[in-house]
Amino acid sequence: MKIILRNPRKEIEVDGRRRVKEVLAQLEILPSTVLVIRGNELLTGDTMVGGDDVLEVRPVMSGGSGGPR
Amino acid sequence: MKCRKCGDTAALELRRHNAAFCSPHFLEFFRKQVAEAVHRHHMFTREEKIMVAVSGGKDSLALWDVLIEDGYQTVGLYLDLGIFDYSKESKAKCEAFAASRGQTLHIERVAEAVGAPIPVVQQATRRPTCSACGLSKRYLMNRAALQHGYPVVATGHNLDDEAATLFGSVMHWQTDALPRQSPALASTHPKLVRRVKPLYRLSELETAAFAFLRGIDYIVEECPFAKGATSIAHKEVLNRLEEASPGSKHNFLFGFLEKARPAFERVENVTLLECTSCGQVTTGAICAFCKLADQVKRRTS
Protein backbone atom coordinates (compact mmCIF):
# COMPACT_ATOMS: atom_id res chain seq x y z
CA MET A 1 0.00 0.00 0.00
CA LYS A 2 1.14 3.53 -0.75
CA ILE A 3 1.02 6.21 1.95
CA ILE A 4 1.24 9.90 1.09
CA LEU A 5 2.45 12.15 3.89
CA ARG A 6 2.12 15.95 3.83
CA ASN A 7 4.15 18.87 5.20
CA PRO A 8 6.61 17.89 3.85
CA ARG A 9 5.16 15.73 1.10
CA LYS A 10 6.60 12.22 1.03
CA GLU A 11 5.44 8.87 -0.30
CA ILE A 12 6.22 5.56 1.37
CA GLU A 13 5.28 1.93 0.71
CA VAL A 14 4.03 -0.30 3.53
CA ASP A 15 3.57 -4.06 3.11
CA GLY A 16 0.82 -6.25 4.50
CA ARG A 17 -2.70 -5.63 5.76
CA ARG A 18 -3.28 -3.89 9.05
CA ARG A 19 -5.55 -1.44 10.83
CA VAL A 20 -5.21 2.31 10.26
CA LYS A 21 -4.28 2.84 13.92
CA GLU A 22 -1.43 0.34 13.53
CA VAL A 23 -0.15 2.16 10.45
CA LEU A 24 -0.18 5.46 12.38
CA ALA A 25 1.55 3.88 15.36
CA GLN A 26 4.27 2.56 13.04
CA LEU A 27 4.72 6.08 11.65
CA GLU A 28 4.68 7.52 15.21
CA ILE A 29 1.73 9.79 14.40
CA LEU A 30 -0.95 10.60 16.98
CA PRO A 31 -4.35 9.63 15.49
CA SER A 32 -6.01 12.87 16.60
CA THR A 33 -3.53 14.95 14.59
CA VAL A 34 -4.32 13.64 11.11
CA LEU A 35 -7.09 12.72 8.72
CA VAL A 36 -6.56 9.38 7.02
CA ILE A 37 -8.07 9.58 3.55
CA ARG A 38 -8.67 6.84 0.98
CA GLY A 39 -10.15 8.25 -2.22
CA ASN A 40 -13.12 10.32 -1.12
CA GLU A 41 -13.63 8.65 2.27
CA LEU A 42 -12.26 9.22 5.76
CA LEU A 43 -11.04 6.14 7.61
CA THR A 44 -11.35 5.44 11.32
CA GLY A 45 -8.58 3.74 13.29
CA ASP A 46 -10.10 0.25 13.14
CA THR A 47 -10.36 0.15 9.31
CA MET A 48 -8.26 -2.59 7.68
CA VAL A 49 -6.01 -1.29 4.89
CA GLY A 50 -3.37 -2.76 2.60
CA GLY A 51 -2.87 -4.17 -0.89
CA ASP A 52 -3.47 -1.55 -3.57
CA ASP A 53 -4.79 1.08 -1.16
CA VAL A 54 -3.45 4.61 -1.49
CA LEU A 55 -3.78 6.52 1.78
CA GLU A 56 -3.23 10.21 2.34
CA VAL A 57 -2.24 11.10 5.90
CA ARG A 58 -3.18 14.76 6.13
CA PRO A 59 -2.12 16.78 9.20
CA VAL A 60 -4.79 18.95 10.78
CA MET A 61 -2.66 21.25 12.91
CA SER A 62 -2.43 24.92 12.06
CA GLY A 63 -0.78 27.58 14.10
CA GLY A 64 1.27 30.68 14.39
CA SER A 65 -0.10 34.16 14.67
CA GLY A 66 -3.66 33.56 15.85
CA GLY A 67 -5.32 35.16 12.86
CA PRO A 68 -8.29 34.01 10.82
CA ARG A 69 -7.16 30.35 10.61
CA MET B 1 -16.57 1.35 13.76
CA LYS B 2 -20.24 2.29 13.51
CA CYS B 3 -22.06 5.61 13.58
CA ARG B 4 -23.63 6.24 16.97
CA LYS B 5 -26.82 7.54 15.38
CA CYS B 6 -27.53 5.22 12.44
CA GLY B 7 -25.15 2.26 12.70
CA ASP B 8 -23.63 2.92 9.28
CA THR B 9 -19.85 2.86 8.76
CA ALA B 10 -18.29 5.72 10.71
CA ALA B 11 -16.16 8.37 9.00
CA LEU B 12 -14.76 9.87 12.18
CA GLU B 13 -14.21 8.79 15.76
CA LEU B 14 -14.59 11.51 18.41
CA ARG B 15 -12.87 10.02 21.45
CA ARG B 16 -13.64 12.99 23.70
CA HIS B 17 -17.34 12.38 23.08
CA ASN B 18 -16.92 8.59 23.21
CA ALA B 19 -18.68 8.52 19.83
CA ALA B 20 -18.24 7.94 16.11
CA PHE B 21 -20.32 9.34 13.26
CA CYS B 22 -20.94 8.58 9.61
CA SER B 23 -20.44 11.46 7.20
CA PRO B 24 -24.02 12.89 7.22
CA HIS B 25 -24.36 12.62 10.99
CA PHE B 26 -20.94 14.14 11.58
CA LEU B 27 -21.87 17.14 9.43
CA GLU B 28 -25.08 17.45 11.45
CA PHE B 29 -23.12 17.23 14.72
CA PHE B 30 -20.68 19.91 13.50
CA ARG B 31 -23.42 22.37 12.49
CA LYS B 32 -25.18 21.86 15.82
CA GLN B 33 -21.99 22.71 17.70
CA VAL B 34 -21.63 25.96 15.72
CA ALA B 35 -25.28 26.81 16.31
CA GLU B 36 -24.84 26.13 20.04
CA ALA B 37 -21.82 28.47 20.17
CA VAL B 38 -23.65 31.24 18.33
CA HIS B 39 -26.72 30.88 20.53
CA ARG B 40 -24.92 30.54 23.88
CA HIS B 41 -22.76 33.62 23.38
CA HIS B 42 -25.27 35.73 21.40
CA MET B 43 -22.61 36.06 18.71
CA PHE B 44 -24.79 37.59 15.98
CA THR B 45 -28.31 37.71 14.65
CA ARG B 46 -29.76 36.84 11.26
CA GLU B 47 -30.33 40.55 10.63
CA GLU B 48 -26.64 41.41 10.99
CA LYS B 49 -24.03 41.13 8.25
CA ILE B 50 -21.06 39.10 9.46
CA MET B 51 -17.53 39.63 8.21
CA VAL B 52 -15.81 36.23 8.17
CA ALA B 53 -12.02 36.49 8.26
CA VAL B 54 -10.69 33.80 5.94
CA SER B 55 -7.14 32.58 5.43
CA GLY B 56 -7.72 29.83 2.87
CA GLY B 57 -7.25 27.23 5.64
CA LYS B 58 -9.68 24.56 6.77
CA ASP B 59 -11.10 26.38 9.79
CA SER B 60 -12.12 29.72 8.34
CA LEU B 61 -13.50 28.23 5.12
CA ALA B 62 -15.43 25.60 7.11
CA LEU B 63 -16.87 28.40 9.25
CA TRP B 64 -17.87 30.46 6.23
CA ASP B 65 -19.48 27.37 4.67
CA VAL B 66 -21.55 26.64 7.80
CA LEU B 67 -22.76 30.23 8.11
CA ILE B 68 -23.71 30.47 4.43
CA GLU B 69 -25.56 27.13 4.56
CA ASP B 70 -27.38 28.23 7.71
CA GLY B 71 -28.65 31.33 5.91
CA TYR B 72 -26.61 34.01 7.63
CA GLN B 73 -25.63 37.19 5.77
CA THR B 74 -21.87 37.05 5.33
CA VAL B 75 -18.96 38.62 3.50
CA GLY B 76 -15.38 37.36 3.53
CA LEU B 77 -12.22 39.24 4.42
CA TYR B 78 -8.87 37.97 3.19
CA LEU B 79 -5.71 39.57 4.53
CA ASP B 80 -2.91 39.24 1.99
CA LEU B 81 0.21 38.85 4.12
CA GLY B 82 2.58 38.77 1.15
CA ILE B 83 4.18 35.49 2.24
CA PHE B 84 5.53 34.24 -1.07
CA ASP B 85 3.64 31.41 -2.84
CA TYR B 86 1.79 30.56 0.39
CA SER B 87 -0.16 33.81 0.22
CA LYS B 88 -0.79 33.47 -3.51
CA GLU B 89 -2.23 30.00 -3.07
CA SER B 90 -4.30 30.80 0.02
CA LYS B 91 -5.75 33.90 -1.66
CA ALA B 92 -6.70 31.84 -4.72
CA LYS B 93 -8.48 29.32 -2.47
CA CYS B 94 -10.50 32.10 -0.81
CA GLU B 95 -11.39 33.70 -4.14
CA ALA B 96 -12.49 30.36 -5.59
CA PHE B 97 -14.58 29.59 -2.49
CA ALA B 98 -16.28 33.00 -2.55
CA ALA B 99 -16.96 32.80 -6.29
CA SER B 100 -18.42 29.30 -6.06
CA ARG B 101 -20.91 30.47 -3.44
CA GLY B 102 -21.67 33.89 -4.88
CA GLN B 103 -20.21 35.69 -1.87
CA THR B 104 -18.34 39.00 -1.62
CA LEU B 105 -14.67 38.77 -0.63
CA HIS B 106 -12.87 41.88 0.57
CA ILE B 107 -9.10 41.79 0.26
CA GLU B 108 -6.69 43.88 2.35
CA ARG B 109 -3.00 43.95 1.56
CA VAL B 110 -0.79 44.01 4.65
CA ALA B 111 2.04 45.51 2.58
CA GLU B 112 -0.10 48.59 1.83
CA ALA B 113 -1.10 49.07 5.45
CA VAL B 114 2.19 48.32 7.22
CA GLY B 115 4.55 49.42 4.45
CA ALA B 116 5.98 45.99 3.65
CA PRO B 117 4.91 42.34 3.37
CA ILE B 118 5.24 40.17 6.49
CA PRO B 119 8.63 38.63 5.57
CA VAL B 120 10.14 42.13 5.23
CA VAL B 121 8.40 43.29 8.43
CA GLN B 122 10.03 40.39 10.25
CA GLN B 123 13.48 41.24 8.89
CA ALA B 124 13.10 44.96 9.55
CA THR B 125 11.75 44.73 13.08
CA ARG B 126 13.44 41.54 14.31
CA ARG B 127 10.29 40.70 16.24
CA PRO B 128 8.81 37.18 15.99
CA THR B 129 7.02 36.83 12.66
CA CYS B 130 3.82 35.48 14.20
CA SER B 131 3.71 38.41 16.62
CA ALA B 132 3.85 41.08 13.87
CA CYS B 133 1.46 39.05 11.74
CA GLY B 134 -1.10 38.60 14.55
CA LEU B 135 -0.96 42.28 15.47
CA SER B 136 -1.50 43.29 11.84
CA LYS B 137 -4.40 40.87 11.39
CA ARG B 138 -6.28 42.02 14.51
CA TYR B 139 -5.85 45.66 13.53
CA LEU B 140 -6.83 45.21 9.89
CA MET B 141 -9.82 42.98 10.67
CA ASN B 142 -11.29 45.63 12.94
CA ARG B 143 -10.48 48.47 10.55
CA ALA B 144 -11.98 46.69 7.55
CA ALA B 145 -15.19 45.84 9.42
CA LEU B 146 -15.53 49.46 10.56
CA GLN B 147 -14.87 50.84 7.08
CA HIS B 148 -17.45 48.57 5.46
CA GLY B 149 -19.98 48.93 8.28
CA TYR B 150 -20.05 45.35 9.58
CA PRO B 151 -20.71 45.06 13.34
CA VAL B 152 -18.99 41.73 13.91
CA VAL B 153 -15.95 39.77 12.71
CA ALA B 154 -16.02 35.98 12.94
CA THR B 155 -12.76 34.04 12.95
CA GLY B 156 -12.09 30.33 12.55
CA HIS B 157 -10.37 29.74 15.89
CA ASN B 158 -11.10 26.21 17.07
CA LEU B 159 -10.92 24.35 20.38
CA ASP B 160 -7.25 23.46 19.87
CA ASP B 161 -6.33 27.08 19.09
CA GLU B 162 -8.14 28.34 22.15
CA ALA B 163 -6.74 25.66 24.47
CA ALA B 164 -3.19 26.36 23.21
CA THR B 165 -3.60 30.11 23.70
CA LEU B 166 -4.93 29.55 27.22
CA PHE B 167 -2.07 27.17 27.96
CA GLY B 168 0.44 29.82 26.84
CA SER B 169 -1.22 32.54 28.91
CA VAL B 170 -1.32 30.35 32.02
CA MET B 171 2.26 29.17 31.56
CA HIS B 172 3.36 32.81 31.77
CA TRP B 173 0.50 33.98 34.03
CA GLN B 174 -0.47 36.70 31.57
CA THR B 175 -3.37 37.88 33.67
CA ASP B 176 -4.09 40.74 31.26
CA ALA B 177 -4.64 38.23 28.43
CA LEU B 178 -6.91 35.87 30.37
CA PRO B 179 -10.06 38.05 30.53
CA ARG B 180 -9.77 38.73 26.80
CA GLN B 181 -9.83 35.01 26.00
CA SER B 182 -13.44 34.41 25.16
CA PRO B 183 -15.54 32.93 22.33
CA ALA B 184 -17.19 36.34 22.01
CA LEU B 185 -15.67 39.73 22.72
CA ALA B 186 -18.18 42.54 22.99
CA SER B 187 -17.66 45.95 21.48
CA THR B 188 -16.33 48.08 24.33
CA HIS B 189 -15.77 51.18 22.19
CA PRO B 190 -17.62 52.64 19.18
CA LYS B 191 -14.55 51.91 17.04
CA LEU B 192 -14.21 48.28 18.13
CA VAL B 193 -16.39 45.72 16.38
CA ARG B 194 -17.44 42.50 18.11
CA ARG B 195 -15.16 39.52 17.60
CA VAL B 196 -16.54 35.99 17.76
CA LYS B 197 -15.20 32.45 17.39
CA PRO B 198 -18.08 30.15 16.46
CA LEU B 199 -15.80 27.08 16.09
CA TYR B 200 -14.46 27.17 19.65
CA ARG B 201 -16.42 24.02 20.56
CA LEU B 202 -14.86 22.00 17.71
CA SER B 203 -11.41 20.46 17.51
CA GLU B 204 -8.92 20.87 14.72
CA LEU B 205 -9.54 17.27 13.64
CA GLU B 206 -13.25 18.00 13.42
CA THR B 207 -12.87 21.18 11.35
CA ALA B 208 -10.48 19.37 8.98
CA ALA B 209 -12.93 16.46 8.64
CA PHE B 210 -15.82 18.85 8.01
CA ALA B 211 -13.86 20.71 5.31
CA PHE B 212 -12.89 17.44 3.64
CA LEU B 213 -16.39 15.96 3.74
CA ARG B 214 -17.89 19.18 2.38
CA GLY B 215 -15.41 19.15 -0.50
CA ILE B 216 -13.88 22.46 0.50
CA ASP B 217 -10.62 23.09 -1.34
CA TYR B 218 -8.43 24.51 1.42
CA ILE B 219 -4.69 25.08 1.72
CA VAL B 220 -3.15 22.08 3.48
CA GLU B 221 0.39 23.44 3.48
CA GLU B 222 1.31 25.30 6.63
CA CYS B 223 2.50 28.91 6.70
CA PRO B 224 6.31 28.75 6.27
CA PHE B 225 6.73 30.96 9.33
CA ALA B 226 4.62 28.74 11.62
CA LYS B 227 7.41 26.17 11.98
CA GLY B 228 8.86 26.49 15.46
CA ALA B 229 6.08 28.81 16.66
CA THR B 230 5.38 28.59 20.37
CA SER B 231 1.69 27.97 19.76
CA ILE B 232 2.60 24.82 17.79
CA ALA B 233 4.73 23.56 20.68
CA HIS B 234 1.82 24.14 23.06
CA LYS B 235 -0.53 22.26 20.74
CA GLU B 236 1.86 19.31 20.62
CA VAL B 237 1.97 19.12 24.41
CA LEU B 238 -1.83 19.27 24.61
CA ASN B 239 -2.18 16.63 21.88
CA ARG B 240 -0.11 14.20 23.93
CA LEU B 241 -2.29 14.90 26.96
CA GLU B 242 -5.41 14.42 24.85
CA GLU B 243 -4.13 11.09 23.54
CA ALA B 244 -3.63 9.82 27.08
CA SER B 245 -6.84 11.33 28.40
CA PRO B 246 -9.48 12.23 25.79
CA GLY B 247 -11.38 15.39 26.68
CA SER B 248 -8.43 17.08 28.40
CA LYS B 249 -8.38 20.08 26.03
CA HIS B 250 -12.12 20.49 26.26
CA ASN B 251 -12.07 20.35 30.07
CA PHE B 252 -9.14 22.77 30.26
CA LEU B 253 -10.78 25.40 28.05
CA PHE B 254 -14.39 25.02 29.13
CA GLY B 255 -13.41 24.83 32.81
CA PHE B 256 -11.55 28.12 32.40
CA LEU B 257 -14.44 29.81 30.60
CA GLU B 258 -17.00 28.69 33.18
CA LYS B 259 -15.06 28.83 36.43
CA ALA B 260 -11.91 30.96 36.18
CA ARG B 261 -12.40 33.65 33.55
CA PRO B 262 -14.99 35.65 35.52
CA ALA B 263 -12.46 36.14 38.32
CA PHE B 264 -9.87 37.61 35.95
CA GLU B 265 -12.53 39.72 34.23
CA ARG B 266 -13.36 41.50 37.47
CA VAL B 267 -9.83 42.80 37.92
CA GLU B 268 -9.46 44.15 34.37
CA ASN B 269 -9.90 47.90 34.23
CA VAL B 270 -8.50 49.42 31.04
CA THR B 271 -9.09 52.91 29.67
CA LEU B 272 -9.52 52.90 25.91
CA LEU B 273 -8.24 55.84 23.86
CA GLU B 274 -8.02 56.64 20.15
CA CYS B 275 -4.62 56.51 18.46
CA THR B 276 -3.44 60.03 17.65
CA SER B 277 -2.03 58.78 14.35
CA CYS B 278 -4.75 56.54 12.87
CA GLY B 279 -7.76 57.01 15.15
CA GLN B 280 -8.10 53.29 15.97
CA VAL B 281 -8.60 52.15 19.55
CA THR B 282 -5.58 51.77 21.80
CA THR B 283 -4.59 51.97 25.45
CA GLY B 284 -1.74 54.45 24.81
CA ALA B 285 -1.23 57.54 22.67
CA ILE B 286 -0.03 55.66 19.58
CA CYS B 287 -1.39 52.20 18.81
CA ALA B 288 0.89 49.18 18.46
CA PHE B 289 0.12 48.89 14.75
CA CYS B 290 1.20 52.47 14.00
CA LYS B 291 4.37 51.90 16.01
CA LEU B 292 5.06 48.79 13.94
CA ALA B 293 4.40 50.62 10.66
CA ASP B 294 6.66 53.48 11.75
CA GLN B 295 9.43 51.05 12.66
CA VAL B 296 9.11 49.33 9.26
CA LYS B 297 9.19 52.70 7.47
CA ARG B 298 12.33 53.86 9.26
CA ARG B 299 14.22 50.62 8.76
CA THR B 300 13.32 50.01 5.13
CA SER B 301 13.75 53.53 3.78
Boltz contact constraints between the chains, C-beta under 6 A:
constraints:
  - contact:
      token1: [A, 6]
      token2: [B, 220]
      max_distance: 6.0
  - contact:
      token1: [A, 7]
      token2: [B, 222]
      max_distance: 6.0
  - contact:
      token1: [A, 30]
      token2: [B, 239]
      max_distance: 6.0
  - contact:
      token1: [A, 30]
      token2: [B, 243]
      max_distance: 6.0
  - contact:
      token1: [A, 32]
      token2: [B, 205]
      max_distance: 6.0
  - contact:
      token1: [A, 32]
      token2: [B, 242]
      max_distance: 6.0
  - contact:
      token1: [A, 33]
      token2: [B, 239]
      max_distance: 6.0
  - contact:
      token1: [A, 35]
      token2: [B, 208]
      max_distance: 6.0
  - contact:
      token1: [A, 42]
      token2: [B, 11]
      max_distance: 6.0
  - contact:
      token1: [A, 42]
      token2: [B, 12]
      max_distance: 6.0
  - contact:
      token1: [A, 44]
      token2: [B, 1]
      max_distance: 6.0
  - contact:
      token1: [A, 44]
      token2: [B, 10]
      max_distance: 6.0
  - contact:
      token1: [A, 44]
      token2: [B, 13]
      max_distance: 6.0
  - contact:
      token1: [A, 46]
      token2: [B, 1]
      max_distance: 6.0
  - contact:
      token1: [A, 60]
      token2: [B, 204]
      max_distance: 6.0
  - contact:
      token1: [A, 60]
      token2: [B, 205]
      max_distance: 6.0
  - contact:
      token1: [A, 60]
      token2: [B, 208]
      max_distance: 6.0
  - contact:
      token1: [A, 61]
      token2: [B, 235]
      max_distance: 6.0
  - contact:
      token1: [A, 62]
      token2: [B, 57]
      max_distance: 6.0
  - contact:
      token1: [A, 63]
      token2: [B, 226]
      max_distance: 6.0
  - contact:
      token1: [A, 63]
      token2: [B, 229]
      max_distance: 6.0
  - contact:
      token1: [A, 63]
      token2: [B, 231]
      max_distance: 6.0
  - contact:
      token1: [A, 63]
      token2: [B, 232]
      max_distance: 6.0
  - contact:
      token1: [A, 64]
      token2: [B, 130]
      max_distance: 6.0
  - contact:
      token1: [A, 64]
      token2: [B, 223]
      max_distance: 6.0
  - contact:
      token1: [A, 64]
      token2: [B, 226]
      max_distance: 6.0
  - contact:
      token1: [A, 64]
      token2: [B, 229]
      max_distance: 6.0
  - contact:
      token1: [A, 65]
      token2: [B, 130]
      max_distance: 6.0
  - contact:
      token1: [A, 65]
      token2: [B, 133]
      max_distance: 6.0
  - contact:
      token1: [A, 65]
      token2: [B, 134]
      max_distance: 6.0
  - contact:
      token1: [A, 66]
      token2: [B, 134]
      max_distance: 6.0
  - contact:
      token1: [A, 67]
      token2: [B, 137]
      max_distance: 6.0
  - contact:
      token1: [A, 68]
      token2: [B, 53]
      max_distance: 6.0
  - contact:
      token1: [A, 68]
      token2: [B, 54]
      max_distance: 6.0
  - contact:
      token1: [A, 68]
      token2: [B, 55]
      max_distance: 6.0
  - contact:
      token1: [A, 68]
      token2: [B, 60]
      max_distance: 6.0
  - contact:
      token1: [A, 68]
      token2: [B, 155]
      max_distance: 6.0
  - contact:
      token1: [A, 68]
      token2: [B, 156]
      max_distance: 6.0
  - contact:
      token1: [A, 69]
      token2: [B, 55]
      max_distance: 6.0
  - contact:
      token1: [A, 69]
      token2: [B, 57]
      max_distance: 6.0
  - contact:
      token1: [A, 69]
      token2: [B, 59]
      max_distance: 6.0
  - contact:
      token1: [A, 69]
      token2: [B, 60]
      max_distance: 6.0
  - contact:
      token1: [A, 69]
      token2: [B, 156]
      max_distance: 6.0
  - contact:
      token1: [A, 69]
      token2: [B, 157]
      max_distance: 6.0
